[in-house]
Amino acid sequence: MQKNDTPKKSQKRARKIEDFKARHKRHKAMEAVKVLDEIKYGFADPLESMNYFYDLFDKVYCQDNKEVVNKPVIGTLCIQIPYEIIYALDAVPLRLCNGHHTDEQNGGEFMPAKSCSLVKATLGMLQQKSFPFRDRIDLIVHPTTCDQKTKSISTVEEMGYDVYHMEFPRVKESEESREYWRRSVRKFTKDLSKELGQKLTRKRVKEAIVKVGKAQIAYHRLNELRKLESVPILGKDIFLITNAFFFDDIERWTEMTIKVCEEVEQRAKDGFNAAGRRSPRILYTGSPPVFPNLKLPLMIEQADGIIVADESCSANRLFNDMVSVDEWFLYDMVDAIADRYLKGCTCPIFTRNDDRKRRLKELVEAYNIDGVVYQSFAGCQVYEMEHRSIQQEMEKIGIPMLYVETDYSPGQGGQLSTRIEAFIESMKVRKRGSV
């Protein structure tokens, strides 16, 4: 009897696992459908050129379509991983930062209760092997930027993934840190070349720099239009476009972003305003909005604010300064790539945040900002700690700032919405008073 029970128990356990996976997949799809519908139908006068991105997110997140590629897929856990090197070695990058509340709940079993939602959600996704858009991951590259990712990476290895550890400095102002990071990038280049069996050549590196550079140019072209007094595109569409860069084919992404640019430029010529006449101009900073966790940007624009600029690693910071090459020799180019990722980084993981404060003040001036919304995921200590110094900096230049601590839970909606609406209204009153 016991002999017969064992296979029955195994079959029952297997069915439970399959049922759990099916429910998990349905819940993730429903989560994505709700947010995507809000983005597509919750605002007037949608851009026709955005249909590509709406359809892309529908296929990837709602229908769970996977694209099979005949190249190695390199999962990245931070934007500090040099995409140019991955492309130059004929591989495909896939950013793994995840925004699903469903995955956050599953990933919570690996992390303390008050841990970053993004890290928990990423662990939950990796456990279920439910990657966006790609059918597999061949290698995960982990830079030692975020402490919680660094501590949780052993869990990722226990899940059976091959992981490459890439050391990142916590000081950026010194020549020593610059050289330290250059050595890390050189080592990563050599190790990845050996791992993939691909020889790195001068021609391939140059082509990769140009490929990523074209994507940056397309984004900056679009971003310049947000400086206009009558803003022709909403922030919710910008975040969707930049989130698509995480997983879409880079050349296709660039082509479709240029199409959005062309339509937005025509709207600008026509004097179209995507927001209200008195809509406060918002600078968004802090923990990154990652689809489908776009609740805060959506609340801001549903409350008649308009996000015209951001400083986050899911949008603006993705496309910081382009690679500046003095000599087009192989390792000169590799060093130039390393410099681009260190010099342009304004992540709060650094010991000092002078560059981030400078960058935020530049954005306030360039985009005629009325107020700043600063998001910090609960448990993300570096963003939580740094908000005070950013608040003080904004006070010095007379810009109001709202600090919001959130997680991925949909249950926060009412309270958050009330705070956002009050903040937006206070800026409207302020603008009326200055007229």
Contacts in CASP RR format, 6 or more apart in sequence:
PFRMAT RR
TARGET T0000
AUTHOR 0000-0000-0000
METHOD contacts of the structure
MODEL  1
MQKNDTPKKSQKRARKIEDFKARHKRHKAMEAVKVLDEIKYGFADPLESM
NYFYDLFDKVYCQDNKEVVNKPVIGTLCIQIPYEIIYALDAVPLRLCNGH
HTDEQNGGEFMPAKSCSLVKATLGMLQQKSFPFRDRIDLIVHPTTCDQKT
KSISTVEEMGYDVYHMEFPRVKESEESREYWRRSVRKFTKDLSKELGQKL
TRKRVKEAIVKVGKAQIAYHRLNELRKLESVPILGKDIFLITNAFFFDDI
ERWTEMTIKVCEEVEQRAKDGFNAAGRRSPRILYTGSPPVFPNLKLPLMI
EQADGIIVADESCSANRLFNDMVSVDEWFLYDMVDAIADRYLKGCTCPIF
TRNDDRKRRLKELVEAYNIDGVVYQSFAGCQVYEMEHRSIQQEMEKIGIP
MLYVETDYSPGQGGQLSTRIEAFIESMKVRKRGSV
21 128 0 8 1.000
24 102 0 8 1.000
24 106 0 8 1.000
24 128 0 8 1.000
24 130 0 8 1.000
25 64 0 8 1.000
25 130 0 8 1.000
27 102 0 8 1.000
28 61 0 8 1.000
28 64 0 8 1.000
28 100 0 8 1.000
28 102 0 8 1.000
28 103 0 8 1.000
28 130 0 8 1.000
29 61 0 8 1.000
29 62 0 8 1.000
29 63 0 8 1.000
29 64 0 8 1.000
31 100 0 8 1.000
31 101 0 8 1.000
31 102 0 8 1.000
31 292 0 8 1.000
32 57 0 8 1.000
32 61 0 8 1.000
32 62 0 8 1.000
32 100 0 8 1.000
32 291 0 8 1.000
32 292 0 8 1.000
33 62 0 8 1.000
34 292 0 8 1.000
35 291 0 8 1.000
35 292 0 8 1.000
35 294 0 8 1.000
35 295 0 8 1.000
35 298 0 8 1.000
36 54 0 8 1.000
36 57 0 8 1.000
36 58 0 8 1.000
36 61 0 8 1.000
36 62 0 8 1.000
36 292 0 8 1.000
38 298 0 8 1.000
39 54 0 8 1.000
39 236 0 8 1.000
39 237 0 8 1.000
39 240 0 8 1.000
39 294 0 8 1.000
39 298 0 8 1.000
40 46 0 8 1.000
40 54 0 8 1.000
42 302 0 8 1.000
43 234 0 8 1.000
43 236 0 8 1.000
43 301 0 8 1.000
45 272 0 8 1.000
45 274 0 8 1.000
47 233 0 8 1.000
47 237 0 8 1.000
47 260 0 8 1.000
47 263 0 8 1.000
47 264 0 8 1.000
47 267 0 8 1.000
48 263 0 8 1.000
49 256 0 8 1.000
49 259 0 8 1.000
49 260 0 8 1.000
49 262 0 8 1.000
49 263 0 8 1.000
49 264 0 8 1.000
50 237 0 8 1.000
50 240 0 8 1.000
50 241 0 8 1.000
50 260 0 8 1.000
52 256 0 8 1.000
52 259 0 8 1.000
53 237 0 8 1.000
53 240 0 8 1.000
53 241 0 8 1.000
53 244 0 8 1.000
53 256 0 8 1.000
53 260 0 8 1.000
54 240 0 8 1.000
56 244 0 8 1.000
56 248 0 8 1.000
57 240 0 8 1.000
57 243 0 8 1.000
57 244 0 8 1.000
57 291 0 8 1.000
59 65 0 8 1.000
60 132 0 8 1.000
60 133 0 8 1.000
60 247 0 8 1.000
61 132 0 8 1.000
61 291 0 8 1.000
61 292 0 8 1.000
64 130 0 8 1.000
65 133 0 8 1.000
66 131 0 8 1.000
66 133 0 8 1.000
66 134 0 8 1.000
66 135 0 8 1.000
67 133 0 8 1.000
67 134 0 8 1.000
67 135 0 8 1.000
68 135 0 8 1.000
69 92 0 8 1.000
69 134 0 8 1.000
69 135 0 8 1.000
71 90 0 8 1.000
71 91 0 8 1.000
71 92 0 8 1.000
72 90 0 8 1.000
72 91 0 8 1.000
72 92 0 8 1.000
72 138 0 8 1.000
72 139 0 8 1.000
72 196 0 8 1.000
73 91 0 8 1.000
73 92 0 8 1.000
73 94 0 8 1.000
73 134 0 8 1.000
73 136 0 8 1.000
73 137 0 8 1.000
73 138 0 8 1.000
73 139 0 8 1.000
74 81 0 8 1.000
74 86 0 8 1.000
74 91 0 8 1.000
74 92 0 8 1.000
74 93 0 8 1.000
74 94 0 8 1.000
74 137 0 8 1.000
74 138 0 8 1.000
74 139 0 8 1.000
74 140 0 8 1.000
74 141 0 8 1.000
74 192 0 8 1.000
75 93 0 8 1.000
75 94 0 8 1.000
75 95 0 8 1.000
75 96 0 8 1.000
75 137 0 8 1.000
75 139 0 8 1.000
75 140 0 8 1.000
75 141 0 8 1.000
76 86 0 8 1.000
76 93 0 8 1.000
76 94 0 8 1.000
76 95 0 8 1.000
76 96 0 8 1.000
76 140 0 8 1.000
76 141 0 8 1.000
77 95 0 8 1.000
77 96 0 8 1.000
77 97 0 8 1.000
77 122 0 8 1.000
77 140 0 8 1.000
77 141 0 8 1.000
77 142 0 8 1.000
77 143 0 8 1.000
77 146 0 8 1.000
77 149 0 8 1.000
77 153 0 8 1.000
78 97 0 8 1.000
78 142 0 8 1.000
78 143 0 8 1.000
78 145 0 8 1.000
78 146 0 8 1.000
78 149 0 8 1.000
78 313 0 8 1.000
79 95 0 8 1.000
79 313 0 8 1.000
79 317 0 8 1.000
79 318 0 8 1.000
80 143 0 8 1.000
80 145 0 8 1.000
80 166 0 8 1.000
80 168 0 8 1.000
80 341 0 8 1.000
80 345 0 8 1.000
80 347 0 8 1.000
81 93 0 8 1.000
81 141 0 8 1.000
81 143 0 8 1.000
81 166 0 8 1.000
82 185 0 8 1.000
82 188 0 8 1.000
82 337 0 8 1.000
82 338 0 8 1.000
82 341 0 8 1.000
83 93 0 8 1.000
83 208 0 8 1.000
83 212 0 8 1.000
83 250 0 8 1.000
84 205 0 8 1.000
84 208 0 8 1.000
84 209 0 8 1.000
84 211 0 8 1.000
84 212 0 8 1.000
84 323 0 8 1.000
84 337 0 8 1.000
85 185 0 8 1.000
85 188 0 8 1.000
85 189 0 8 1.000
85 192 0 8 1.000
85 200 0 8 1.000
85 205 0 8 1.000
85 208 0 8 1.000
85 334 0 8 1.000
85 337 0 8 1.000
86 92 0 8 1.000
86 93 0 8 1.000
86 192 0 8 1.000
87 93 0 8 1.000
87 207 0 8 1.000
87 208 0 8 1.000
87 211 0 8 1.000
87 212 0 8 1.000
87 250 0 8 1.000
88 200 0 8 1.000
88 201 0 8 1.000
88 204 0 8 1.000
88 205 0 8 1.000
88 207 0 8 1.000
88 208 0 8 1.000
89 192 0 8 1.000
89 193 0 8 1.000
89 196 0 8 1.000
89 198 0 8 1.000
89 200 0 8 1.000
89 204 0 8 1.000
90 196 0 8 1.000
90 198 0 8 1.000
90 204 0 8 1.000
91 138 0 8 1.000
91 192 0 8 1.000
91 196 0 8 1.000
91 198 0 8 1.000
92 134 0 8 1.000
94 131 0 8 1.000
94 132 0 8 1.000
94 133 0 8 1.000
94 134 0 8 1.000
94 137 0 8 1.000
94 246 0 8 1.000
94 247 0 8 1.000
95 246 0 8 1.000
95 247 0 8 1.000
96 122 0 8 1.000
96 125 0 8 1.000
96 126 0 8 1.000
96 131 0 8 1.000
96 137 0 8 1.000
96 140 0 8 1.000
97 118 0 8 1.000
97 122 0 8 1.000
97 246 0 8 1.000
97 288 0 8 1.000
97 290 0 8 1.000
97 314 0 8 1.000
98 118 0 8 1.000
98 121 0 8 1.000
98 122 0 8 1.000
98 124 0 8 1.000
98 125 0 8 1.000
98 290 0 8 1.000
99 117 0 8 1.000
99 118 0 8 1.000
99 121 0 8 1.000
99 290 0 8 1.000
99 291 0 8 1.000
99 292 0 8 1.000
99 293 0 8 1.000
99 408 0 8 1.000
100 121 0 8 1.000
100 125 0 8 1.000
100 292 0 8 1.000
100 293 0 8 1.000
100 408 0 8 1.000
101 121 0 8 1.000
101 293 0 8 1.000
101 408 0 8 1.000
101 409 0 8 1.000
101 410 0 8 1.000
103 120 0 8 1.000
103 121 0 8 1.000
103 122 0 8 1.000
103 123 0 8 1.000
103 124 0 8 1.000
103 125 0 8 1.000
103 128 0 8 1.000
103 130 0 8 1.000
104 117 0 8 1.000
104 120 0 8 1.000
104 121 0 8 1.000
104 124 0 8 1.000
104 407 0 8 1.000
104 408 0 8 1.000
106 123 0 8 1.000
106 124 0 8 1.000
106 127 0 8 1.000
106 128 0 8 1.000
107 120 0 8 1.000
107 121 0 8 1.000
107 123 0 8 1.000
107 124 0 8 1.000
107 127 0 8 1.000
108 115 0 8 1.000
108 120 0 8 1.000
108 123 0 8 1.000
108 124 0 8 1.000
110 120 0 8 1.000
110 123 0 8 1.000
110 124 0 8 1.000
110 127 0 8 1.000
110 152 0 8 1.000
110 155 0 8 1.000
111 119 0 8 1.000
111 120 0 8 1.000
111 123 0 8 1.000
111 148 0 8 1.000
111 152 0 8 1.000
114 378 0 8 1.000
114 379 0 8 1.000
115 148 0 8 1.000
115 379 0 8 1.000
116 146 0 8 1.000
116 148 0 8 1.000
116 287 0 8 1.000
116 377 0 8 1.000
116 378 0 8 1.000
116 379 0 8 1.000
116 380 0 8 1.000
117 293 0 8 1.000
117 377 0 8 1.000
117 378 0 8 1.000
117 406 0 8 1.000
117 407 0 8 1.000
117 408 0 8 1.000
118 287 0 8 1.000
118 288 0 8 1.000
118 290 0 8 1.000
118 377 0 8 1.000
118 380 0 8 1.000
119 146 0 8 1.000
119 148 0 8 1.000
119 149 0 8 1.000
119 152 0 8 1.000
121 293 0 8 1.000
121 408 0 8 1.000
122 149 0 8 1.000
123 152 0 8 1.000
123 155 0 8 1.000
123 156 0 8 1.000
125 131 0 8 1.000
126 156 0 8 1.000
126 159 0 8 1.000
126 161 0 8 1.000
127 159 0 8 1.000
131 137 0 8 1.000
132 246 0 8 1.000
132 247 0 8 1.000
133 247 0 8 1.000
133 248 0 8 1.000
134 247 0 8 1.000
137 161 0 8 1.000
138 162 0 8 1.000
139 162 0 8 1.000
139 163 0 8 1.000
139 164 0 8 1.000
139 192 0 8 1.000
139 195 0 8 1.000
140 156 0 8 1.000
140 161 0 8 1.000
140 162 0 8 1.000
140 163 0 8 1.000
140 164 0 8 1.000
141 163 0 8 1.000
141 164 0 8 1.000
141 166 0 8 1.000
141 188 0 8 1.000
142 149 0 8 1.000
142 150 0 8 1.000
142 153 0 8 1.000
142 156 0 8 1.000
142 163 0 8 1.000
142 164 0 8 1.000
142 165 0 8 1.000
142 166 0 8 1.000
143 166 0 8 1.000
143 167 0 8 1.000
143 168 0 8 1.000
144 150 0 8 1.000
144 165 0 8 1.000
144 166 0 8 1.000
144 167 0 8 1.000
144 168 0 8 1.000
145 168 0 8 1.000
145 347 0 8 1.000
145 349 0 8 1.000
146 349 0 8 1.000
146 382 0 8 1.000
147 349 0 8 1.000
147 381 0 8 1.000
147 382 0 8 1.000
148 380 0 8 1.000
153 163 0 8 1.000
153 165 0 8 1.000
156 163 0 8 1.000
157 163 0 8 1.000
164 188 0 8 1.000
164 191 0 8 1.000
164 192 0 8 1.000
164 195 0 8 1.000
166 184 0 8 1.000
166 188 0 8 1.000
167 180 0 8 1.000
167 184 0 8 1.000
168 181 0 8 1.000
168 184 0 8 1.000
168 349 0 8 1.000
169 177 0 8 1.000
169 180 0 8 1.000
169 181 0 8 1.000
169 342 0 8 1.000
170 349 0 8 1.000
170 350 0 8 1.000
170 351 0 8 1.000
171 177 0 8 1.000
171 350 0 8 1.000
171 351 0 8 1.000
171 352 0 8 1.000
172 178 0 8 1.000
172 342 0 8 1.000
172 343 0 8 1.000
172 345 0 8 1.000
172 350 0 8 1.000
172 355 0 8 1.000
173 352 0 8 1.000
173 354 0 8 1.000
177 342 0 8 1.000
178 339 0 8 1.000
178 342 0 8 1.000
181 338 0 8 1.000
181 341 0 8 1.000
181 342 0 8 1.000
182 335 0 8 1.000
182 338 0 8 1.000
182 339 0 8 1.000
184 338 0 8 1.000
185 334 0 8 1.000
185 335 0 8 1.000
185 337 0 8 1.000
185 338 0 8 1.000
185 341 0 8 1.000
186 331 0 8 1.000
186 334 0 8 1.000
186 335 0 8 1.000
186 338 0 8 1.000
189 200 0 8 1.000
189 334 0 8 1.000
193 199 0 8 1.000
193 200 0 8 1.000
200 330 0 8 1.000
201 330 0 8 1.000
202 328 0 8 1.000
202 329 0 8 1.000
202 330 0 8 1.000
202 333 0 8 1.000
205 330 0 8 1.000
205 333 0 8 1.000
205 334 0 8 1.000
205 337 0 8 1.000
206 328 0 8 1.000
206 333 0 8 1.000
209 323 0 8 1.000
209 325 0 8 1.000
209 333 0 8 1.000
209 337 0 8 1.000
211 250 0 8 1.000
211 251 0 8 1.000
212 250 0 8 1.000
212 323 0 8 1.000
213 322 0 8 1.000
213 323 0 8 1.000
214 251 0 8 1.000
214 254 0 8 1.000
215 245 0 8 1.000
215 250 0 8 1.000
215 253 0 8 1.000
215 254 0 8 1.000
215 257 0 8 1.000
215 319 0 8 1.000
216 319 0 8 1.000
216 322 0 8 1.000
217 322 0 8 1.000
218 254 0 8 1.000
218 257 0 8 1.000
218 258 0 8 1.000
218 261 0 8 1.000
219 241 0 8 1.000
219 242 0 8 1.000
219 257 0 8 1.000
219 318 0 8 1.000
219 319 0 8 1.000
220 319 0 8 1.000
221 258 0 8 1.000
221 261 0 8 1.000
222 233 0 8 1.000
222 238 0 8 1.000
222 241 0 8 1.000
222 257 0 8 1.000
222 260 0 8 1.000
222 261 0 8 1.000
222 264 0 8 1.000
223 238 0 8 1.000
223 309 0 8 1.000
223 316 0 8 1.000
225 231 0 8 1.000
225 232 0 8 1.000
225 233 0 8 1.000
225 261 0 8 1.000
225 264 0 8 1.000
225 265 0 8 1.000
225 268 0 8 1.000
226 233 0 8 1.000
226 235 0 8 1.000
226 238 0 8 1.000
226 308 0 8 1.000
226 309 0 8 1.000
226 367 0 8 1.000
227 308 0 8 1.000
227 366 0 8 1.000
227 367 0 8 1.000
227 368 0 8 1.000
228 268 0 8 1.000
229 368 0 8 1.000
230 268 0 8 1.000
230 271 0 8 1.000
230 272 0 8 1.000
230 273 0 8 1.000
231 273 0 8 1.000
231 274 0 8 1.000
231 275 0 8 1.000
231 281 0 8 1.000
231 306 0 8 1.000
231 308 0 8 1.000
232 264 0 8 1.000
232 265 0 8 1.000
232 267 0 8 1.000
232 268 0 8 1.000
232 271 0 8 1.000
232 272 0 8 1.000
232 273 0 8 1.000
232 274 0 8 1.000
233 260 0 8 1.000
233 264 0 8 1.000
233 267 0 8 1.000
233 274 0 8 1.000
234 274 0 8 1.000
234 275 0 8 1.000
234 301 0 8 1.000
234 306 0 8 1.000
234 307 0 8 1.000
235 297 0 8 1.000
235 301 0 8 1.000
235 306 0 8 1.000
235 307 0 8 1.000
235 308 0 8 1.000
236 294 0 8 1.000
236 297 0 8 1.000
236 298 0 8 1.000
236 301 0 8 1.000
236 307 0 8 1.000
237 260 0 8 1.000
238 307 0 8 1.000
238 310 0 8 1.000
238 315 0 8 1.000
239 289 0 8 1.000
239 291 0 8 1.000
239 294 0 8 1.000
239 297 0 8 1.000
239 307 0 8 1.000
239 310 0 8 1.000
239 314 0 8 1.000
239 315 0 8 1.000
240 291 0 8 1.000
240 294 0 8 1.000
241 257 0 8 1.000
241 260 0 8 1.000
242 314 0 8 1.000
242 315 0 8 1.000
242 316 0 8 1.000
242 318 0 8 1.000
242 319 0 8 1.000
243 289 0 8 1.000
243 290 0 8 1.000
243 291 0 8 1.000
243 314 0 8 1.000
244 253 0 8 1.000
245 253 0 8 1.000
245 318 0 8 1.000
246 314 0 8 1.000
267 274 0 8 1.000
274 306 0 8 1.000
275 301 0 8 1.000
275 304 0 8 1.000
275 305 0 8 1.000
275 306 0 8 1.000
276 304 0 8 1.000
276 306 0 8 1.000
278 428 0 8 1.000
278 431 0 8 1.000
278 432 0 8 1.000
279 304 0 8 1.000
279 305 0 8 1.000
279 306 0 8 1.000
280 304 0 8 1.000
280 305 0 8 1.000
280 306 0 8 1.000
280 370 0 8 1.000
280 371 0 8 1.000
280 424 0 8 1.000
280 427 0 8 1.000
280 428 0 8 1.000
280 431 0 8 1.000
281 305 0 8 1.000
281 306 0 8 1.000
281 308 0 8 1.000
281 367 0 8 1.000
281 368 0 8 1.000
281 369 0 8 1.000
281 370 0 8 1.000
281 371 0 8 1.000
282 300 0 8 1.000
282 305 0 8 1.000
282 306 0 8 1.000
282 307 0 8 1.000
282 308 0 8 1.000
282 369 0 8 1.000
282 370 0 8 1.000
282 371 0 8 1.000
282 372 0 8 1.000
282 373 0 8 1.000
283 307 0 8 1.000
283 308 0 8 1.000
283 309 0 8 1.000
283 310 0 8 1.000
283 311 0 8 1.000
283 360 0 8 1.000
283 363 0 8 1.000
283 364 0 8 1.000
283 367 0 8 1.000
283 369 0 8 1.000
283 371 0 8 1.000
283 372 0 8 1.000
283 373 0 8 1.000
284 296 0 8 1.000
284 297 0 8 1.000
284 300 0 8 1.000
284 307 0 8 1.000
284 309 0 8 1.000
284 310 0 8 1.000
284 311 0 8 1.000
284 312 0 8 1.000
284 372 0 8 1.000
284 373 0 8 1.000
284 375 0 8 1.000
285 310 0 8 1.000
285 311 0 8 1.000
285 312 0 8 1.000
285 360 0 8 1.000
285 372 0 8 1.000
285 373 0 8 1.000
285 374 0 8 1.000
285 375 0 8 1.000
285 390 0 8 1.000
286 311 0 8 1.000
286 312 0 8 1.000
286 348 0 8 1.000
286 374 0 8 1.000
286 375 0 8 1.000
286 376 0 8 1.000
286 383 0 8 1.000
287 312 0 8 1.000
287 375 0 8 1.000
287 376 0 8 1.000
287 377 0 8 1.000
287 380 0 8 1.000
287 383 0 8 1.000
287 406 0 8 1.000
288 312 0 8 1.000
288 313 0 8 1.000
288 314 0 8 1.000
288 315 0 8 1.000
289 296 0 8 1.000
289 297 0 8 1.000
289 312 0 8 1.000
289 314 0 8 1.000
289 315 0 8 1.000
289 375 0 8 1.000
290 314 0 8 1.000
293 408 0 8 1.000
295 406 0 8 1.000
295 410 0 8 1.000
295 412 0 8 1.000
295 413 0 8 1.000
295 416 0 8 1.000
296 373 0 8 1.000
296 375 0 8 1.000
296 404 0 8 1.000
296 406 0 8 1.000
296 416 0 8 1.000
296 420 0 8 1.000
297 307 0 8 1.000
299 413 0 8 1.000
299 416 0 8 1.000
299 417 0 8 1.000
299 420 0 8 1.000
300 306 0 8 1.000
300 307 0 8 1.000
300 373 0 8 1.000
300 420 0 8 1.000
300 424 0 8 1.000
301 307 0 8 1.000
302 417 0 8 1.000
303 417 0 8 1.000
303 420 0 8 1.000
303 421 0 8 1.000
303 424 0 8 1.000
304 424 0 8 1.000
304 428 0 8 1.000
305 424 0 8 1.000
308 367 0 8 1.000
308 368 0 8 1.000
308 369 0 8 1.000
309 316 0 8 1.000
309 363 0 8 1.000
309 366 0 8 1.000
309 367 0 8 1.000
309 369 0 8 1.000
310 316 0 8 1.000
311 317 0 8 1.000
311 346 0 8 1.000
311 356 0 8 1.000
311 359 0 8 1.000
311 360 0 8 1.000
311 363 0 8 1.000
313 347 0 8 1.000
317 345 0 8 1.000
317 346 0 8 1.000
317 347 0 8 1.000
320 340 0 8 1.000
320 344 0 8 1.000
320 345 0 8 1.000
320 346 0 8 1.000
321 340 0 8 1.000
321 343 0 8 1.000
321 344 0 8 1.000
322 340 0 8 1.000
323 333 0 8 1.000
323 336 0 8 1.000
323 337 0 8 1.000
323 339 0 8 1.000
323 340 0 8 1.000
324 336 0 8 1.000
324 339 0 8 1.000
324 340 0 8 1.000
325 332 0 8 1.000
325 333 0 8 1.000
325 336 0 8 1.000
326 332 0 8 1.000
326 336 0 8 1.000
344 355 0 8 1.000
345 355 0 8 1.000
346 353 0 8 1.000
346 355 0 8 1.000
346 356 0 8 1.000
346 359 0 8 1.000
347 356 0 8 1.000
347 382 0 8 1.000
348 356 0 8 1.000
348 382 0 8 1.000
348 383 0 8 1.000
348 385 0 8 1.000
348 386 0 8 1.000
349 382 0 8 1.000
353 386 0 8 1.000
353 389 0 8 1.000
353 390 0 8 1.000
356 386 0 8 1.000
356 390 0 8 1.000
357 389 0 8 1.000
357 390 0 8 1.000
357 393 0 8 1.000
360 372 0 8 1.000
360 390 0 8 1.000
360 393 0 8 1.000
360 394 0 8 1.000
361 393 0 8 1.000
361 397 0 8 1.000
363 369 0 8 1.000
364 372 0 8 1.000
364 394 0 8 1.000
364 397 0 8 1.000
364 399 0 8 1.000
369 399 0 8 1.000
370 399 0 8 1.000
370 400 0 8 1.000
370 427 0 8 1.000
370 430 0 8 1.000
370 431 0 8 1.000
371 394 0 8 1.000
371 399 0 8 1.000
371 400 0 8 1.000
371 401 0 8 1.000
371 402 0 8 1.000
371 427 0 8 1.000
372 390 0 8 1.000
372 394 0 8 1.000
372 399 0 8 1.000
372 400 0 8 1.000
372 401 0 8 1.000
372 402 0 8 1.000
373 401 0 8 1.000
373 402 0 8 1.000
373 404 0 8 1.000
373 420 0 8 1.000
373 423 0 8 1.000
374 383 0 8 1.000
374 387 0 8 1.000
374 390 0 8 1.000
374 391 0 8 1.000
374 401 0 8 1.000
374 402 0 8 1.000
374 403 0 8 1.000
374 404 0 8 1.000
375 383 0 8 1.000
375 404 0 8 1.000
375 405 0 8 1.000
375 406 0 8 1.000
376 383 0 8 1.000
376 384 0 8 1.000
376 387 0 8 1.000
376 403 0 8 1.000
376 404 0 8 1.000
376 405 0 8 1.000
376 406 0 8 1.000
377 383 0 8 1.000
377 405 0 8 1.000
377 406 0 8 1.000
377 407 0 8 1.000
378 405 0 8 1.000
378 406 0 8 1.000
378 407 0 8 1.000
384 405 0 8 1.000
387 403 0 8 1.000
390 401 0 8 1.000
391 401 0 8 1.000
391 403 0 8 1.000
394 400 0 8 1.000
394 401 0 8 1.000
395 401 0 8 1.000
400 423 0 8 1.000
400 426 0 8 1.000
400 427 0 8 1.000
400 430 0 8 1.000
402 419 0 8 1.000
402 420 0 8 1.000
402 423 0 8 1.000
404 416 0 8 1.000
404 419 0 8 1.000
404 420 0 8 1.000
406 412 0 8 1.000
406 416 0 8 1.000
END
